[in-house]
Amino acid sequence: MAYQKLTMAEIIPFKSRGSIDEDARYWLIRLDSNTISEVERRAFKDWQERDPRHQQRFEQLENVWRKSDSLRQLQKSEGEKLSYNRPTPEKRKQSKWWPAVAASVALMIVIVGLWRLVAGPDVQAYQTAVGERLTVTLEGGSVIELNTNTGIEVRNSDSIRAIRLLRGEAHFDVAADKERPFVVTTRNGSVRAVGTTFNISLRDNLLEVVVTEGVVEVAPDTVPAHAQSQGKSKNIATSLSVSVSVGQKVAMVNNQISKVEDVGVGAITRELAWRQGVLIFQDETMAEVIAEVSQHTTKRIIIVDLKTADIRVGGTFPLNDIDKTLAMLSMTFQLAVNQPSPGTVTLRSEEIPL
């Protein structure tokens, strides 16, 4: 029998069982959380449809997950029965205490097994302290720059490059890979990209995204409850997501996306100046300047008087020497800089008496 020789282009690479397990474990954890976004849900659907083995393995792991929930309920119900129907000492040996114990043991067995299933692959964590910056190069060539007091978690697989921004600000230079979307999730929303460059800032309930190359899709973290009750969550979530192109910026507060706005080159340069180790201001108040400078130092900087707080400031200031920045502000605007206690600095107009 003659066999046809396949070219490399005709050979389909099959995933190993291990890599499928890793993807299934990842999606199981994300779908069970309360922080998965519509962007990630669509990525999960793409992964499901890519190979029938994906859905099969996901369902197997999901069954284990459900069993653990059932055992928790059994343990809870049996515990409640025992608390209201405690046996007398004479009857304690004949009491039916064993269901709760059995449930506890079974729950531990399932949880241990489930932990082994969901623990891998390893999640890589990176963080910076106040005043620090860090550049991380990921497998595949993507580069992430972390600003001061920033934390991220990285999980790469064969189907997705997943980043969790826990706090702070980061700049992402994403290597193109159409088979593995690059998804950054935060407590406020998600950003999905393939090959592009963008910056994300996360402070309290404010998420800001600036795109400097390519296009990203920004989506809120959750869908409004009224939309879910009406069975329209998918369509509404899709409509809530927005595309942000190069030279544009979008903000999100409490899952509400603002209108996408065009920003000039100068504004982007100022926003990303931290990557060059400086802060650039243009007609901001002294209060706004000190608020930004304070993100990069453990010192507590206090503006004593309203006159100083309202001074308009413009210029470039170094990040690696906060004392020099304060000295520059003092000389330029005739401010008195004092240190009443270790770690605390006050600013006031020299015209204001102590």
Sequence and secondary structure as in RCSB ss.txt:
>XXXX:A:sequence
MAYQKLTMAEIIPFKSRGSIDEDARYWLIRLDSNTISEVERRAFKDWQERDPRHQQRFEQLENVWRKSDSLRQLQ
KSEGEKLSYNRPTPEKRKQSKWWPAVAASVALMIVIVGLWRLVAGPDVQAYQTAVGERLTVTLEGGSVIELNTNT
GIEVRNSDSIRAIRLLRGEAHFDVAADKERPFVVTTRNGSVRAVGTTFNISLRDNLLEVVVTEGVVEVAPDTVPA
HAQSQGKSKNIATSLSVSVSVGQKVAMVNNQISKVEDVGVGAITRELAWRQGVLIFQDETMAEVIAEVSQHTTKR
IIIVDLKTADIRVGGTFPLNDIDKTLAMLSMTFQLAVNQPSPGTVTLRSEEIPL
>XXXX:A:secstr
       GGG      HHHHHHHHHHHHHHHHSS   HHHHHHHHHHHHH HHHHHHHHHHHHHHHHHHHHHHHH
HHHHHHHHHS   GGGGGGS  HHHHHHHHHHHHHHHHHHHHHH S  EEEE  TT  EEEE TTS EEEE TT 
EEEEEE SS EEEEEEEEEEEEE    TTS EEEE SSEEEEESS EEEEEEETTEEEEEEEESEEEEEESS  H
HHHHTT HHHHHHHH EEEETTEEEEEETTEE   EE  HHHHHHHTGGGGTEEEEEEEEHHHHHHHHGGG SSE
EEE SHHHHT EEEEEEESS HHHHHHHHHHHHTEEEEEEETTEEEEEETTS  
